[in-house]
């Protein structure tokens, strides 16, 4: 959760900077806030996934790996993602409110404003390219969040299959468990590496936006594009947060009900795991 707190502080700082610049002229603040808000769900991915890897290592050393332990590790990964998605939605809502304050409601109002004061200069091409290009990062970021959220689900499915009740009803296939274990390991490593890369890309993009973006009149298509990106991003983030909340509630129900079982240390009698 420390990474989430750092992301929240950085996001709030960026919004304040953009809002202060908006006082000096129009600014496509909603489009600029998209990569800023994406920091909230992305920055915690690598630390949370590394924590799950260390948890598995600790479980392997102690020989204890039951449903309770798996559920706790899954919650530790899913909870920062949930709050990060909610924080992204809140960031875009605040940015939308700030942008609506500077958008003229009627063409006549815009004409009167331009007659009373000097019109704002157009936004430079470099800023437009950076803003539009940074918004496209939402696609790989959404895929990364989906990957990170899928790891706890897979871990819990394996833990349930290895629980005493399920194992007594139907013994798990050793080859299938090996393939699933390899899949979990692969997804964990991918989540860590991609999470670090995405974090660095977003931090660099946000830094460039905060340094170079200055007030300017954006073309009408940029305004329409920013509202479309914001709407789609908020819908996807809200739906993802709902799915994560459902997962967390499911994991929490497994903690008091399940008893930990020893599934890592082979028995000395018949060479099987218990």
C-alpha positions, 0 to 999 in steps of 0.5 A: 500500500506504500506504492499506492500512497506514493502514487496518490500523492503524485497524482494529487500534486499533478492535478494541483499543478494542472489546475493552477496552470488552467487559471492562466488559460484553457488547458485540456486537463482531462486528457492530461490527467489520464496518464496521471490517474493511471499511476494509481493502479499501476505503481502498486503492481510490481511491489504487490506481486513481489510480495506474493512471490516472497510469500510463496518462498516463505510458505515453501520454507515453512512447508505450510501452504493452505487456502488461508495463506493463499487467500491472504496473499491474493488479498494483498495483490487485489486490494491495491488494484481495487483502490487504484482503479477507484482512484483513477475514476476519482481523478478523471471525475475531478479533471472533468469538473475542472475542464467543464469550468473553462469550456464555453457552454455556447458559441455566443458565449465564446464569441463574447469572451474572445471580444472582451479579451485576447484569444488564447494561442493554439496548443502547440503540435508537440503537446497535442502529440504527447497528450493523444499518445499518452492516452493510448497507454490506457490500452496496455495498462488495462491489459496489465491490470487484467494480468495482475488481477488474474494471478490471485484468481488462479492461485485461489483456484489451485488452493481450493483444488488442494483443500482437504474437501476437494482433494478427498472428492477428486485427487488433483492431477500432478501434471495439471498442477505442474502446468498450473504452477508454471503458469502462475510463475510465468504470470508473476514474473510478467506482472513484475517486469511489465509493472516496472516498465509501465511504471517507468513509462507513466512516470516519464510521460507525466513528467513530460506533460507537467514540464511542457504543457502550457495553456493553449486553445485545443482543437475541437476534435481534441476536446471531443476525443478527451471526453470519449477517452475519459468516458471509456476509461472510467467505465472500464476502471469502474467495472474492473474495480467491481470485479476486484471487490468481488474477488476480495470478498470471495478471498476474505470468506476463505480465510475463516472457513478454511484450515491450512494444509501441508501440501509442499513437503512430501511424505516419507511413506509413499512419495506423494504430497499431503 
